[in-house]
Amino acid sequence: MQRSPSPEQMQRDQLHGRQVAAMFGRIARWYDFLNHTLSLGLDIYWRWRLARVALPKPGGVVLDLAAGTLDVALALIRQYPGIRVAAVDYTLPMLVHGKLKLTGGLEDRILPAQGDGRKLPLPDESMDAATIAFGIRNIRPRMAAHKEVLRVLKPGGRFCILEFGTGRRKVWGGLYNFYLDKVLPSVGSLFSGDRAAYRYLAETIREFPDERQLSRELMDAGYARVFHVAMLSGIVYLHVAEKACAPAAETAPEGCAGNVADAREDGGVLRCFTPDDPGKAPSADE
Ligand SMILES: C[S@@+](CC[C@H](N)C(=O)[O-])C[C@H]1O[C@@H](n2cnc3c(N)ncnc32)[C@H](O)[C@@H]1O
């Protein structure tokens, strides 16, 4: 049985969330360039694969959690032209950079909103599918996000997770692990000037559970069926978790709803604040 976290653990998780948001805020302008460079462009294909398994119904609404600079939202719209995407992320500067890509009517199809994956600003059973790319690793506790996504999914909807495999396993005779430990922080810091951010990336990949553990976690969260697909020798995995089918009322999101105390617009991005004030930068002493 899952024990509820202690108040100290909850405080640590809140602080971690704010530090992660501050870190992504610092590297937001380099994020796309470094992503494509460090993955040799493979990240574009991986996001395409993620969108392909989401399978929303025509005209449906998809949640893209930890949406960052909106590349998954764009991949979804390209594959399912009739849908709309609620693109939720903790870090405002990532969404603001992503928003620059929304031209030619895309502004009406993709709604970027600042919010917390652990307390989604969305009503129950309002999403036809949900995606998250390279984001679940950053959310603590992960279980809170798994359960929140399950809450907002319509029955039968899929939660599709794109994430690195655990960095604890040796891949390509240790070449990949060398890349994680040495190449990634060096190249990342060379361009972004933020070595810590790229060291954090390597550390979180190493700490991340393997595919079986993650599947168990998703089943424990209440999903009815889970499967995964390895890509690039298990460097990256696609996980699909399905919510059980049952009759449901049709609802569609209208801006912010669900866990929201206050909502307003900032730089063209909807900011959905919970009482815990997600996205608040950590103070200097934190
Ligand atoms: C590595 S980026 C991934 C961005 C995008 N999905 C992509 O494919 O490029 C991770 C993102 O997770 C977001 N994030 C971290 N914690 C979050 C939380 N609790 N709720 C929502 N987003 C969160 C960060 O702000 C960051 O934009």
PDBQT file of the ligand as one rigid body, heavy atoms in Angstrom, charges set to zero:
ROOT
HETATM    1  C1  LIG A 301      12.885  18.172 -20.529  1.00  0.00    +0.000 C 
HETATM    2  S1  LIG A 301      11.549  19.312 -20.599  1.00  0.00    +0.000 S 
HETATM    3  C2  LIG A 301      10.465  18.540 -21.774  1.00  0.00    +0.000 C 
HETATM    4  C3  LIG A 301       9.698  19.517 -22.611  1.00  0.00    +0.000 C 
HETATM    5  C4  LIG A 301       8.907  18.935 -23.781  1.00  0.00    +0.000 C 
HETATM    6  N1  LIG A 301       7.933  17.971 -23.350  1.00  0.00    +0.000 N 
HETATM    7  C5  LIG A 301       9.786  18.327 -24.835  1.00  0.00    +0.000 C 
HETATM    8  O1  LIG A 301       9.480  17.255 -25.322  1.00  0.00    +0.000 OA
HETATM    9  O2  LIG A 301      10.773  18.959 -25.210  1.00  0.00    +0.000 OA
HETATM   10  C6  LIG A 301      10.752  19.007 -19.073  1.00  0.00    +0.000 C 
HETATM   11  C7  LIG A 301       9.627  19.956 -18.769  1.00  0.00    +0.000 C 
HETATM   12  O3  LIG A 301       8.946  19.486 -17.600  1.00  0.00    +0.000 OA
HETATM   13  C8  LIG A 301       8.382  20.621 -16.971  1.00  0.00    +0.000 C 
HETATM   14  N2  LIG A 301       7.951  20.273 -15.609  1.00  0.00    +0.000 N 
HETATM   15  C9  LIG A 301       8.722  19.931 -14.566  1.00  0.00    +0.000 A 
HETATM   16  N3  LIG A 301       7.968  19.714 -13.477  1.00  0.00    +0.000 NA
HETATM   17  C10 LIG A 301       6.673  19.913 -13.837  1.00  0.00    +0.000 A 
HETATM   18  C11 LIG A 301       5.417  19.840 -13.167  1.00  0.00    +0.000 A 
HETATM   19  N4  LIG A 301       5.346  19.527 -11.884  1.00  0.00    +0.000 N 
HETATM   20  N5  LIG A 301       4.299  20.103 -13.868  1.00  0.00    +0.000 NA
HETATM   21  C12 LIG A 301       4.358  20.449 -15.190  1.00  0.00    +0.000 A 
HETATM   22  N6  LIG A 301       5.521  20.543 -15.868  1.00  0.00    +0.000 NA
HETATM   23  C13 LIG A 301       6.661  20.272 -15.213  1.00  0.00    +0.000 A 
HETATM   24  C14 LIG A 301       9.533  21.623 -17.040  1.00  0.00    +0.000 C 
HETATM   25  O4  LIG A 301       9.087  22.927 -16.820  1.00  0.00    +0.000 OA
HETATM   26  C15 LIG A 301      10.066  21.380 -18.449  1.00  0.00    +0.000 C 
HETATM   27  O5  LIG A 301       9.503  22.268 -19.383  1.00  0.00    +0.000 OA
ENDROOT
TORSDOF 0
